[in-house]
Amino acid sequence: MNLHYSELAPPLIGCLVCHTEGTITEFSPQRWWRSTFPLLKCSHCGSAAYFDASPEQWRIQYKHINSAPHYHYAAYLFRQKRWINEEEALEFSRQAYIQRHRLQQVEAGNLTWLTPIVLTEAIETIHSDEEALLNIKGCQLGRRITAEEQNNTTIAPVDSGTLVVTNRRLHFWGQERPWIYEWNAIRSATYKNNTWTLEFNDTHFIEHLADQDRLDAQLFVAVINSLRMKR
Ligand SMILES: [Zn+2]
């Protein structure tokens, strides 16, 4: 039996989001979809995507991705409601797989893969017995000011610079001055899309869009929470 090329395309064999094989069903276009493309649905994670395959190539456009935390990064990568060509889609899928594996390791308390880095510039506040794990440029340090009369909070910029995470504490190498935060100074670590926020007990916070970094925002937050628990 000769299989058509499109029947052998990776999105039909396995789900690009959850990486389970044999869970994809292809539905023919329906008039009410406002689309002439077939829809692929994954019975494992529930993702749904329009699929367009020609004999030479394919492309995919996600309509829905499971909102569970373990699919957060895949949802972020595939988030644009646009057609993604096969090369990019396979790369996103690969990145999502690695990130999910790393996240599971961190949640199990395993940070051995996070090997110490060598800093190109000396940071005076880092002691010789500290290991630098992450060096994140372009972070913003701000302060939340709660107005007493109205119940609203405004934000004031404080400093901007590089955050160095060591195995002991956080060093914020600001343009104004260095700032040091111990693990117990962190009130919360959260992420939204690919931006993470660290809130401190003293009303300061550090925020960063993690697009060019070693770790995405979700993995960064998991690492910070793991380091806080290990202290
Ligand atoms: Zn799936």
Boltz pocket constraint, residues with backbone or C-beta under 6 A from the ligand:
constraints:
  - pocket:
      binder: B
      contacts: [[A, 15], [A, 16], [A, 17], [A, 18], [A, 19], [A, 20], [A, 23], [A, 42], [A, 43], [A, 44], [A, 45], [A, 46], [A, 47]]
      max_distance: 6.0
